Amino acid sequence: MSRNRQLFIAGAVLLAFILQIAVMPQFKLFGVQPDLILVVAVVVAVQEGPVEGAIVGFCGGMLMDIVGPQVMGIGAFSETVAAFMAGMLKEFFMTYSILLPVLLVFIFTFLELSVNQVTLLMLGQENLPPFNVLGVILPAALYNVLAVLVVYPVFRRFSFTQKEESLILAKPGGG
Amino acid sequence: MPSSRRNRTILIVIIIVCISLVTLYVRESDTGPLHKIQNFFLDLLSPISNFFSKIFKPVKDGIVNLFHLPSLSKEKRELQKEVATLRRQAGESRELEAQVEELKKLLHWSETNAQLDTVGADIVGQSPSNWQRLMIVNKGSSSGVKKYMSVVTEEGLTGRIISVGSRSSVVQLITDSRSGIGARDLRNRETGIIEGRNEDTMRFVPMNDEAVMQVGDVMVTSGLGGTSPPGIVIGKVTKVKKRAAGLARLVEVKPFVRFSRLDKVLIIITPEPESVILKEAQ
């Protein structure tokens, strides 16, 4: 990964964090809001690989944990696991279509929210929120899908990776 | 392969850091270093949240109004029905007696309120998590705010303080699933607990399993538990559903406070929550 690319991702994580704490709560629909940190982490995992996605998930999740009144480390853990697994699953698909991150974000929103709850359960936290699939997880997943439709093209615009370059060059008649 | 070994090492380090942090955080007290770090950043970021909150308020209000249109129309129909029922009942002397009784209770409530010392606060942010119903206010320990203090509006009980920074605090709304408030039914004086469900309505669990609950019953704080002063209105019973096979009944309570339109709240400074007083005495 180039230096510029690293700086771009760091800036994107920071921007996602600021938007997540300051702007997204203003746009809650039916009590849920998109998780921009997860969206960015999954997009990075798709474009750069599982470990890069995990690092972004960890950093973003840790920033959210530091400012939020929640158990510190849980957000970082669940975002890391979700982004890493999204990156691993991506390896099975040979496509650069936007449908891939859309699908992965949809699936891994379920996983991230579930890991979050299961970790709290394992810590013996009392009065956990009900595991509301239809009321919380599904709307959050759909909201994240909307967010990835905006985030992914931006990342593609600023990330003409070597992989894609070689793929285009390898196309018959591609020069 | 060196790169895969490096990746594995990074991942293991991340997981170990997360688990260590979670363990340390859960084991330390509210005054521990990790909690202090959270409170410091809460203070630091609350002006930023406030700034963006003000900028996006018109857009947010527009969206809220758009989504509330169907419910407003439904609410209007329900209110019209309620008005008709009340008009019919107004002539009955029994209802007049009940009204006198209600006025006595309200008088008692206003007398109690006069003794409450409150501090006004602006809402500057909301929870970034989908699992919590929290709000951030711009008053903290420098204004005398302490953990577990009740937060109210003129509509009724809003929540309680769960985390305090020097210039900001986190309010756990009564609809949060971790919220439990000692409550009393104004009509039959039955006590119990009102639990949040992360939904727009809450659930009342009466102490007495045989308590006769009716739709329309007004719920107030009981004062039991020591965090909220007694007599603060919470909400109205909207549904009483019996469940089969000996399971608990569902008594649904709709809060009087409209959380989506909150701007300012009052934090009850005195009387202090008993749990805090007891802790400080130890």
Interface residues (C-beta under 8 A of the other chain):
Chain A: I18 Q20 I21 A22 V23 M24 P25 Q26 F27 K28 L29 F30 G31 V32 Q33 D35 G49 P50 V51 A54 I55 F58 M64 D65 I66 V67 G68 P69 Q70 V71 M72 G73 I74 A76 F77 T80 F84 L113 N116 Q117 T119 L123 E126 N127 L128 P129 P130 N132 G135 V136 A140
Chain B: N7 I10 L11 I14 I15 V17 C18 I19 S20 L21 V22 L24 Y25 V26 L34 I37 Q38 F41 L42 L45 I48 S49 F51 F52 S53 F56 K57 V59 K60 I63 F67 G125 Q126 S127 P128 S129 N130 W131 Q132 R133 L134 I162 S163 V170 D176 S177 R178 G180 E195 R197 N198 E199 D200
